[in-house]
Amino acid sequence: MPYLTGTPRNRTVMPWRFETWVITLLGLGPAALYFWYGAHDRLGADPVNVFERWLGLWAVRFLLVTLCITPVREVSGYSLLRYRRTFGLLAFWYACMHVAVYVALDQQFDMAVLWRDITHRPFLMIGAGAFMLLLPLAVTSNTWSIRRLGRRWRMLHRLVYVVAILAAVHFLMAFKTYTPTSVGYATMLCLLVLWRGRWIIRRRR
C-alpha cells in the first residue's frame, strides 16, 4: 500500500487515514452550520427544537450510511469497509449532540423534569435505550478493542441492528405525524436490518 510521506520505517500515515479525517471534518460540517445558525438566531421560532431534530436526523443519516456499506459491497463488489468506523462514529457524535441539546437546552439540566419526561414519553425512553446501546459500540470502535475482545467484538457490534430498530421507532414517534421524511428514514433503517438478518441466517446454513 502506498505511503504519503517519509521513509518506509516511519511512513505511517496512509492515504485512507487522510480520507477518514476529510470525511470526519465534512461530516461535522452540518453541526457547525446549525451551531452558527443558532448563534445568529436563524433557526426559527423554536430554535432548540429545530436544532435538536436536525442533529437527530443527521445521526440517523450517518447510521444509514454505516449500515449501507455491507449491502453495497455485496451488490456492487465495491468496498467502503475501511470507512465504516468513521461513519459509525459520526452517527455516534451526532447522537451525543442530539442528547446534549435535549439535556442542556431543552431541559436545562433539570434532572427531575428530565427523568419524568423520559419515563412518561415512550419515544424518549426508546431513544434513550438506543443511545445507551450505542455507547459501548463507540467506545470499542478501535483496533485495541477488536484484538482484546476477539470474536466477542463482532457479537457486541451486532447490537447496531438493535440500535437501528430503536432509532427507527424513536424517529417515527418523535414526528407525531407520519411524514414522508420520518416514514422514509424509518423504512430504510428497517430494510437494512432485514437485509443483514437475511445474510446472517444464510451464512449459518
Beta strands, then each sheet from edge to edge (+ up, - down):
end
